[in-house]
Amino acid sequence: MTVTLDLPPHVAQAYLAEAQARGLPLADVVREVLMASQLPGTAAELGPDEWMREYRAWAHSHDADQLPILSDEAISRESIYEDRGL
């Protein structure tokens, strides 16, 4: 089905920026948002295997974010709380 949406410019720009950052067509990003907001209760109806597939797909959708991997020191308790004297 094809649907035409009239979105406020700032909303359209946000979706476009996300699509470009992820290297996806705008239609795919909007489709993901619409599919994620299906009628209430659909997520609860997924079986455990399907839920895990959906979760892993969601997690892997962030791979393109290119976030740095933190060192053990950066996430240590001492490093996090060093300025609090804890």
C-alpha positions as CSV (number, residue, x, y, z in Angstrom):
1,M,0.0,0.0,0.0
2,T,1.2,3.5,-0.8
3,V,0.4,6.3,1.6
4,T,1.3,10.0,1.2
5,L,2.0,11.9,4.4
6,D,2.1,15.6,5.1
7,L,4.6,15.9,7.9
8,P,5.9,19.1,9.6
9,P,9.2,20.1,8.1
10,H,11.2,19.4,11.3
11,V,9.7,15.9,11.5
12,A,10.4,15.1,7.9
13,Q,14.0,16.4,8.3
14,A,14.5,14.2,11.3
15,Y,13.4,11.1,9.4
16,L,15.5,12.1,6.4
17,A,18.6,12.6,8.6
18,E,18.1,9.2,10.3
19,A,17.7,7.5,6.9
20,Q,20.9,9.1,5.6
21,A,22.8,8.2,8.7
22,R,21.7,4.6,8.5
23,G,22.2,4.4,4.7
24,L,18.6,3.5,4.1
25,P,15.9,4.8,1.9
26,L,13.5,7.2,3.7
27,A,10.6,4.9,3.0
28,D,12.3,2.0,4.9
29,V,12.9,4.2,8.0
30,V,9.3,5.4,8.0
31,R,8.0,1.8,7.4
32,E,10.0,0.6,10.5
33,V,8.5,3.3,12.6
34,L,5.0,2.5,11.5
35,M,5.5,-1.2,11.9
36,A,6.9,-0.7,15.4
37,S,3.8,1.1,16.4
38,Q,1.3,-1.6,15.4
39,L,-1.8,-2.1,17.3
40,P,-1.2,-2.7,21.1
41,G,-0.7,-6.3,22.1
42,T,1.0,-7.5,18.9
43,A,4.5,-7.6,20.6
44,A,2.9,-9.7,23.4
45,E,1.6,-12.2,20.8
46,L,5.1,-13.0,19.5
47,G,6.5,-16.3,20.4
48,P,9.9,-16.4,22.2
49,D,11.9,-17.3,19.0
50,E,10.2,-14.5,17.0
51,W,10.7,-12.0,19.9
52,M,14.4,-12.8,19.9
53,R,14.7,-12.4,16.1
54,E,12.9,-9.0,16.4
55,Y,15.1,-8.0,19.3
56,R,18.3,-9.0,17.5
57,A,17.2,-7.2,14.4
58,W,16.6,-4.1,16.4
59,A,20.0,-4.4,18.2
60,H,21.8,-4.9,14.9
61,S,20.0,-1.9,13.3
62,H,22.3,0.2,15.5
63,D,25.5,-1.3,14.2
64,A,25.9,1.6,11.7
65,D,26.0,4.1,14.5
66,Q,29.8,3.6,14.7
67,L,30.0,4.2,18.4
68,P,33.4,3.8,20.1
69,I,34.0,0.7,22.2
70,L,34.8,1.8,25.8
71,S,37.8,0.4,27.5
72,D,37.5,-1.6,30.8
73,E,39.1,1.4,32.6
74,A,36.4,3.8,31.1
75,I,33.6,1.7,32.5
76,S,35.2,0.7,35.8
77,R,33.6,1.7,39.1
78,E,36.7,3.7,40.1
79,S,36.5,5.7,36.8
80,I,32.8,6.4,37.0
81,Y,32.8,7.5,40.7
82,E,36.3,8.9,41.0
83,D,35.1,12.5,41.5
84,R,32.7,11.5,44.3
85,G,35.3,9.8,46.5
86,L,33.3,6.5,46.6
